Amino acid sequence: MPVEIRQLTTMSELYEMQKVEAAVWQMDPIPVHQTFTAMHHGGIILGAFEEDQMVGFLYSFAGFDRKASYLCSHMMGMLPGYRMNGLGEALKFKQAEIARTLGYDMITWTYDPLESRNAYVNLHKLGAVGAIYHPNHYGDMADELNHGLPTDRFQIKWELGEKKSVQPATWDIELVLLDGGRHGEPIIKKHLETGDVIDSSTYFVAIPADFQTMKQADFTLAKSWRQETGKVFKKLFDHGFQARDLLRTKEEAYSYYVFTK
């Protein structure tokens, strides 16, 4: 059966969303009184339905930064079996479609920069930009995906009035700042010590192709990737770089961020 995506409008639908949220995140769901208020004050809440069963959701609320209003896309979740078929991408495009009709020009959200599938959708498929790096953004979290590691995040900015215009990056091994070693370890190829001048407009940074599988198999190795990528990410963002794309193939053990100014 095809999955239908539609905007949630009732309290009963929000209670159904709570069930999906609890199943996905193993945490107490967002209170319905909060999602209900957001829904009626500029927020957009979408549900994905197979027949009458909700199998996914996307929750967003209105934001303001003293300059302009925008949409904060706070949480997306899908039941197992619905996560690898393009549903997340479809939810985001539906969100953008509705956001435009409400007058929003930009949507922002955060994601774990070591999650290559999310990075690929956000940067490559949607054409959004990893604009800000937040080390340990949420502090310690107890859910299965985040437990035990700093919650580093990239903040995405998706300008709805712009089409992706960045040309595909020309691969150059000399511009790889961090790569994966023969045994899966992260290796910083060019040391970015304080005071060094970054003299290229493009750099590449490797991340594991499947960070969660690595974390389950070798937690110490996963922690090393968090620490080492954090050093490189901070240096790049401090020098005005942004994450523009992700180079990814299913057969490779690593994916590569493309950072440009």
C-alpha positions in Angstrom: 0.0 0.0 0.0 1.3 3.5 -0.8 2.1 5.8 2.2 0.0 8.9 2.4 1.5 12.1 3.9 -0.9 14.6 5.3 -1.0 17.5 7.9 -2.2 16.5 11.3 -5.1 18.6 12.6 -6.7 16.8 15.5 -5.8 15.9 19.1 -6.4 12.2 18.4 -3.8 12.3 15.6 -1.3 13.9 18.0 -1.9 11.0 20.4 -1.1 8.6 17.6 2.0 10.6 16.9 3.1 10.1 20.5 2.9 6.3 20.0 5.2 6.4 17.0 7.6 8.8 18.8 7.8 6.5 21.8 8.4 3.5 19.6 11.2 5.2 17.7 13.0 7.1 20.5 12.3 5.0 23.6 11.7 8.3 25.5 8.7 10.1 26.9 7.0 11.7 24.0 6.4 15.5 23.5 3.3 16.5 25.5 0.2 16.8 23.4 -0.7 20.2 24.8 2.6 21.5 23.4 2.3 20.0 19.9 -1.4 21.1 19.8 -0.3 24.7 20.6 2.5 24.6 18.0 0.0 23.3 15.4 -2.2 26.3 15.9 0.5 28.9 16.0 2.6 28.5 12.8 3.8 25.0 13.3 3.5 22.2 10.7 3.0 18.6 11.9 2.9 15.9 9.3 1.9 12.3 9.6 2.7 9.4 7.2 -0.1 6.8 7.0 -0.3 3.3 5.6 -4.0 2.8 5.4 -5.2 4.1 8.8 -1.9 3.4 10.7 0.6 6.2 11.3 4.0 5.0 10.4 6.0 8.2 10.6 5.7 11.9 11.5 7.5 15.2 11.2 7.1 17.9 13.9 8.0 21.6 13.4 7.2 24.9 15.1 7.6 28.6 14.4 10.9 30.2 15.2 12.3 33.8 15.4 15.8 35.1 15.7 15.1 38.8 16.2 15.5 39.3 12.5 13.1 37.0 10.7 10.7 34.2 11.3 11.4 30.7 10.1 10.3 27.1 10.7 12.1 24.9 13.2 11.9 21.3 12.2 12.4 19.6 15.5 11.7 15.9 15.2 11.1 13.2 12.6 10.5 9.6 13.2 9.5 6.5 11.3 8.8 3.0 12.4 11.2 0.2 11.4 10.6 -0.9 7.9 9.8 2.6 6.7 13.2 4.2 7.1 15.0 3.3 3.9 12.4 3.9 1.2 12.6 7.7 0.8 9.9 8.5 3.3 12.0 11.0 5.2 12.8 12.9 2.0 9.1 12.9 1.1 8.1 14.3 4.5 10.7 17.1 4.1 9.5 18.1 0.7 5.9 18.1 1.9 6.9 20.2 4.8 8.6 22.7 2.5 5.6 22.9 0.2 3.3 23.8 3.1 5.9 26.2 4.7 6.0 28.2 1.5 2.2 28.7 1.5 2.5 30.0 5.1 5.2 32.5 4.1 8.3 30.8 5.5 11.5 31.4 3.6 13.8 29.1 5.6 13.6 25.8 7.6 16.2 24.9 10.2 16.9 21.7 12.1 19.8 19.8 13.6 21.2 16.3 13.0 24.1 14.2 14.1 27.0 14.8 11.5 28.2 11.2 11.8 24.9 9.9 10.5 25.7 9.6 6.8 22.2 8.7 5.6 20.8 11.9 7.2 23.7 13.9 5.9 23.1 12.6 2.4 19.4 13.5 2.4 19.9 16.9 4.0 22.8 18.1 1.9 22.7 16.2 -1.3 19.0 15.4 -1.8 17.4 18.5 -0.3 20.2 20.9 -1.2 20.3 22.4 2.4 23.5 23.6 4.1 25.2 22.6 7.3 25.6 26.1 8.5 26.6 25.9 12.2 28.4 23.3 14.3 27.2 22.7 17.9 29.5 20.5 20.0 27.5 18.4 22.5 24.4 20.4 21.6 21.9 18.5 23.8 24.3 17.2 26.5 23.9 13.6 27.7 20.9 11.8 26.2 19.7 8.4 27.3 18.0 7.2 24.1 19.5 4.3 22.1 20.9 6.4 19.2 22.7 9.0 21.4 23.5 7.2 24.7 27.2 7.5 25.8 28.5 10.0 23.3 28.6 13.8 23.1 25.6 15.0 21.1 27.4 17.0 18.4 25.1 18.5 15.8 25.1 20.3 12.5 22.5 23.0 12.2 20.9 22.9 8.8 19.5 25.9 7.0 17.3 25.2 4.1 16.5 28.3 2.1 13.2 27.6 0.4 13.6 30.2 -2.3 17.0 28.9 -3.5 17.9 26.1 -5.8 21.1 24.2 -5.1 23.7 25.9 -7.3 26.9 24.4 -5.8 28.9 22.6 -8.6 29.9 19.0 -7.8 33.3 19.0 -6.0 36.3 17.8 -7.8 37.8 15.0 -5.7 41.3 15.6 -4.5 42.9 13.3 -2.0 45.3 16.1 -1.0 42.3 18.1 0.3 41.1 15.3 2.7 41.6 16.6 6.2 40.4 13.4 8.0 40.2 9.9 6.5 39.5 6.4 7.6 42.3 4.0 8.3 42.7 0.4 7.3 41.3 -0.8 10.7 38.4 1.7 10.7 40.2 4.3 12.8 39.9 8.1 12.1 43.1 9.7 10.8 43.6 13.4 10.7 45.6 13.9 7.5 46.5 17.5 7.8 46.9 18.9 11.3 44.9 22.0 11.8 46.8 23.5 14.7 45.9 26.9 16.1 47.2 29.6 13.8 47.4 27.5 10.7 46.1 29.1 7.6 43.5 27.2 5.6 44.4 28.0 2.1 41.9 26.1 0.0 38.2 26.9 -0.6 37.2 23.2 -0.5 38.0 20.4 1.9 36.8 16.8 2.4 36.2 15.1 5.8 35.4 11.3 6.1 32.7 9.9 8.3 31.7 6.2 8.8 29.1 4.9 6.3 27.1 3.4 9.2 27.9 5.0 12.5 25.3 3.2 14.5 26.6 -0.2 13.4 30.1 0.9 14.3 28.9 2.1 17.7 27.3 -1.3 18.5 30.4 -3.2 17.3 33.1 -1.1 18.8 32.0 1.7 21.1 35.6 3.0 21.7 36.1 3.3 18.0 32.9 5.2 17.6 33.9 7.6 20.4 37.2 8.2 18.6 35.3 9.2 15.5 33.2 11.7 17.5 36.3 13.2 19.1 38.5 13.5 16.0 35.8 14.7 13.6 34.8 17.3 16.3 38.3 18.8 16.1 38.2 19.1 12.3 34.6 20.4 12.2 35.3 23.1 14.8 38.3 24.3 12.8 36.5 24.4 9.5 33.4 26.2 10.9 35.6 28.7 12.8 37.3 29.5 9.4 34.0 30.2 7.7 33.4 26.8 6.0 30.0 25.2 5.7 29.0 21.6 4.9 27.7 21.7 1.4 27.4 18.1 0.2 28.2 14.5 1.0 29.9 12.1 -1.3 28.5 8.6 -0.7 28.5 5.2 -2.3 26.9 2.1 -0.9 30.0 0.0 -1.3 32.4 2.2 0.6 33.2 2.1 4.3 33.3 5.9 4.4 31.4 8.9 3.1 33.0 12.3 2.6 31.7 15.7 3.5 32.4 18.6 1.1 33.2 21.8 3.0 33.3 25.1 1.1 33.3 28.8 1.9 
